[in-house]
Amino acid sequence: MKSDTGTLDQHIRSAGFPYPDSIIHTFVGGSALHGAKVSHTDDLDIYGVFIEPPAESLGITRYEHFVWSTAGNERRNGPDDVDICLYSLRKWATLAAKGNPTALHFLFTGASVAADSRNGKAWQEVSRSGRIFVSRQAAMAFQGFANDQLARLIGSKGNGKHGQRPEYIGKFGYDTKAAMHVIRLLNEGIEFIETGAITLPRPERDLLISIRTGDYGSLDKVTDLANRLFTRLEAARQSSTFPEDVDRSLVNHLVASVYLDFYRAQ
């Protein structure tokens, strides 16, 4: 399935998103972004940021999040499905300031909108200020997301669309995709806390693929690696030279500036 910017725009418009001309950044996420895609087993995950109209940002209503999937809410996604997750700039910045790993990915995916356009300039202003979203507190968010995947791995989240994947358990004895995400998140967290960046696709993508395909080894071997990475992430947090938390006044100034410039350019 193609994933160029034009195709992403077509998917977003087909999904019924009401403000397609106000999107300032889009990219393909999921395993394709991390470099751990295996053949044609994954769906197409589209992420993006938009700037809602003034009435939605300054009025009494809010339009902060658009989620849509060809699979609906009950069925687990297949390789031909499309998932779309779009955030308003305010919502995205709120998540990124909390160290949300998915939100932080947005800063390291490169420009997707023409740099000389109004929309492209808006995201350029955000990406140039990306360092204001770096803090030691983000380590806790990475730990939390990794623990959530670990719950899938050991079965405490149950089955279903957001629980264990029976197809992986039946083939490998455990949910190897959840195992891969545990290791990915911990390595991303360590890199982010140490350097303020997340490399995409992941440098350890060969390891991630070996875990996902069951070649790495037993569940015990995976959890042993995870425990060592949890320890490394905590050590990185304690020794990091980054501030303990994000300066929210800087984030407020950035978000307000981008919104105002975008509206003035209309």
N, C-alpha and C positions, 0 to 999 in steps of 0.2 A: 504493500500500500504506500502510495506516495506521501511524502510529508513536507513538501516545500511550502513556503509561506502562503502562496495562492491557494493550495489545497486546504491548508488549515483554515483559511478565511472562508472557503466554501463550506467546510464542515460546520463552522461556527454559525454562519448565516442559515444553513439548513436546520440547525438545532433550534432556531427561533430566538437567538440572543438579540435583544432589542436595540443594542447600541454598537453594532459591528464597526462603525466608522470612528469609534472613540477608543479602540483598542490600541495600546501603546507598546505592547510586547506580547509575543506568543512564542511557544516552543513545544517540541515533542518531549514529554517526560517519560517516566517509567523506566523499564529496563533498557530501552533504546538510548535514553540519556546517560544511564550509568555504564553502558557498554556491556551489559550482561544479558542482552537479548539472545534467545536461542531459537533459531530457525523461525518458523511462523507460529509460535506458540503464544505470542502476546498480542493484546489489543493495542489500539492507538490511543495514547493518553495525550491530550492537548491541554496545555496550561496557558494562562495569559493574565494580563492586567489591563484594566480599562479605566477611563475617567468618565464617571457618570455625569449627566447634565446638571447644571446648577440647581434645578429644582429638587433633584435627588440628593444633592450634597449639602445644600443650604436650607432646604425646606424641612418639614416635619416628618417626612418619610425617608427611608434609606434603601438604596439598592446596592448591596455590597458583595453579592455572591451569586454566581450562576453555575449550576451543576446540572449536567445532562448526560445521559448514557443510552446507547442503543439497547443495552441489556436491561434497562429498568432498574428497580430497586431490589428485586428478588433473585433473579438469575445471575449466576457467576459469569463474568465476561469470558468470551471466547476470542480466538485470534482475529475474527472479522468485525469485532465490536469497536466502537469509538466512545471514549469518555472525554468529556469537556469540563474543565474546572477553571472558571474565570473569577478574579477578585477585583473589586474596585481598588484604586491605588491606596486609599485610606485603610481598607481592610488588609491588603497585602502588607503594608508598612507596619500595621499593628502586630501581625503575625511574625514578621521578620524581626521586629524589635524584641519579641519574646524568645527569639532563637529557634523558631519553628524550622526544622530542617527542610521541609518542602518549600517554604517561602524563601529561604536563603538560597536555594538552587537558582531562583530567578536571576540572581545577581551574577551568575557565572555561566550563563548560557549564550552569551553574545547577543548582538543586536539582531532583531528580526523585522524591524520596520525601517523604511528608508530614512537614513540619518538626516536628510535635509527636509523632511516633512515635519509638520507640527507634531504629529504623534511620535515620530522618531526622536525629535529633540526633547520631548517630555521624558522618555525613558533614558536618554543619554544623561540628563540632569540627575536622574535617580542613580544610575549606575556609577557615575563619577563620584557620588557621595556614599558609595557602598560601605566604606569603612566605619561609618557611624553605627552600623548594625552589628559590629563585632564586639562581643563581650564574653567574659568567662561564664556568665550565667547561661549562655547557649549550651554549655556542656550538659546541663540538667535536662534540656529539651531533647538533645540527642540520646541521652540515657533513657529518657521516658519513651521515646519512639522505639528504641531498640528493645526495651522491656516489653512493649506492646507486641512487637513481632515475636519476642521470646515466648510470650503467652500463647501465641498461635502455635509456635513450635512444640511446646510441651502439652498443648491441648486444653489449657485452662480458658481459652476464649470460645471453645466449642466449634461447631461446624457452621456452614452457611456461607453467604456471600462475603462476610468479613471475618470468618473464622478459618479453621484448618481447611486445607485443600485435599480432599479424599483422593484425587487422581495422583497426587505426588506421594501420599502415604502408601497407597496401594502398590506403587511402583518401586519406591525407595525405602519404605519403612518409616519415614517421617516427612514432614512438610519441608522439602528442600528449598522451596522458594522463600518461605518465611526465614529459614536458616540463612539464606543468602542475604536477605534484607537486614538481619541482625548484624552480620559482619560488615556489610556496606555502611550502615548507619554509624557504627562505632568507629570505623576507619575515617569516615567523613568528619565525625565530631573531633577526633584527634587532630586531623589536619586543620580544621577550622580554628580550633582553640590555639593551636601552635602557630599558624601562619596568617589567619584571617581570610583564608580562601578555601574553596572546594574545587578540586580538579575534576572536570567532566569531559569525557568519560573517565571512570575511575582507573587509577594506576594499577589497582589490584584486580582488574576485571577478569583476568585469567583464573584467579582464585575464586572469584564470585561465580563464574560459569562452572567451575569444577564442583563447587558446592551445590549449585542448582541442578546439575545433571547427575548428582549422586556419586561423582567420581572422587570426591574429597575423602569420604569415609563415613564412619558411624555418627550417630547422633551425639554420643559421648565425646567424640573428637571435635565436633562442631561446638558443643557447649563449653569444652575446655578452652578452645580458641576464643570464644566469646567472653569468658571470664577473664582471660588475660587482657583482652582489649578493654573491657570495663575498667580494669585496674589502670591501664595506660591512660584512658580518657580522664579518670579522676586525677591522676598524677599530672597530666597536662593542664587540667583546670587549676590545680594548686600552684603550678609554677609559671603559669601564663603571665605575660606582662600587659595584657589587655585589661581595660577597666572591668570592674566587677559587673556592671550593668550598663545598658545602653542609656545614653543621655537623651531622654525623650524630648527635651526642648529642641535639640538639633533635628530630631525626626519630625517634630511638629513644624518647624520652620521649613524643612525640605518639602514636606507634603503640601503645605499651604502655598509655597512658592510655585510648585509645579502646577497645582490646580489653577492658580491665578494666571500664570503665563499661558496655560492651555485655553482658558476661557477668553483671555484678551485676544488670542490669535484667531478666534472664531469670527 
